[in-house]
Amino acid sequence: MQAMSATRLKPLASQGSYFQLYSYATISNEPENDFAVKLVKRIWRSLYSGICFCSVPQQNRVLRFCFAKKEETLQAAANLLKNI
C-alpha cells in the first residue's frame, strides 16, 4: 500500500487478503472492464475490474489487484501506475 500511495488510485477498506480494491473514480468515468483492459494493454500487468466479483453487476469504478507477488514486481507495477 505504501508504493500505491503515490498513485491516484484510492484504496478501499479490506479485512485482509492477497487482494486489494482500488477506486479510480477520480481518474476516469470509463466502465470498469474498459478501464481495466486499457491499463493491462498500457502497463502489461494483470488486474481485474471489481465488477467481475459482483453477483449483480455495478459500475463502481473499482479495480482488484493481487499482492501475492515478489516485492520488486509490486514496486515495478506501482511505478507504472503513477503515470495514469
C-alpha positions in Angstrom: 0.0 0.0 0.0 2.9 2.3 0.6 4.0 2.1 -3.0 0.5 2.5 -4.2 0.0 5.7 -2.2 2.0 7.6 -4.9 -0.7 6.7 -7.4 -4.0 8.5 -8.0 -5.9 5.2 -7.1 -7.7 5.2 -3.8 -7.7 2.1 -1.6 -10.9 0.7 -0.3 -11.2 -0.9 3.1 -10.1 -4.5 3.3 -10.2 -7.0 6.2 -7.1 -8.8 4.9 -6.4 -10.7 1.7 -4.0 -11.2 -1.1 -6.1 -8.7 -3.0 -6.9 -5.0 -2.6 -9.6 -3.0 -4.2 -8.8 0.5 -5.5 -11.1 3.1 -6.8 -10.3 5.0 -10.0 -13.4 7.3 -9.7 -11.2 10.4 -9.6 -9.3 9.4 -12.7 -11.9 8.2 -15.2 -15.6 7.6 -15.8 -14.9 4.7 -18.1 -16.7 1.4 -17.3 -14.6 -1.0 -15.2 -13.9 -3.6 -17.8 -12.9 -0.9 -20.4 -10.6 0.8 -17.9 -9.1 -2.5 -16.8 -8.4 -3.6 -20.3 -6.8 -0.2 -21.2 -4.5 -0.5 -18.2 -3.5 -4.1 -19.0 -2.6 -3.0 -22.5 -0.8 0.1 -21.3 1.3 -1.4 -18.5 1.3 -5.1 -19.3 0.2 -6.3 -15.9 -2.7 -8.4 -14.7 -5.7 -6.9 -12.9 -9.4 -7.3 -12.7 -12.3 -4.9 -12.7 -14.3 -5.1 -9.4 -17.4 -5.9 -11.4 -16.1 -9.4 -12.0 -16.8 -10.3 -8.4 -20.3 -8.9 -8.1 -23.4 -11.1 -8.3 -25.3 -8.0 -9.5 -23.0 -6.0 -11.8 -22.5 -2.5 -10.8 -20.2 0.2 -12.1 -18.3 1.3 -9.0 -15.1 2.2 -10.9 -13.1 -0.3 -8.9 -10.1 -2.4 -9.8 -8.9 -5.5 -7.9 -5.1 -6.0 -7.6 -3.3 -9.2 -6.3 -0.5 -8.6 -3.9 0.8 -12.2 -3.7 3.8 -11.2 -5.7 7.5 -10.5 -5.2 8.3 -7.1 -3.7 10.2 -6.0 -6.8 7.2 -6.9 -9.0 4.8 -4.9 -6.8 7.2 -1.9 -6.8 7.5 -2.0 -10.6 3.7 -2.1 -11.0 3.2 0.8 -8.6 5.8 2.8 -10.5 3.9 2.2 -13.8 0.6 3.1 -12.1 1.9 6.5 -11.0 1.6 7.6 -14.6 -2.1 7.1 -15.0 
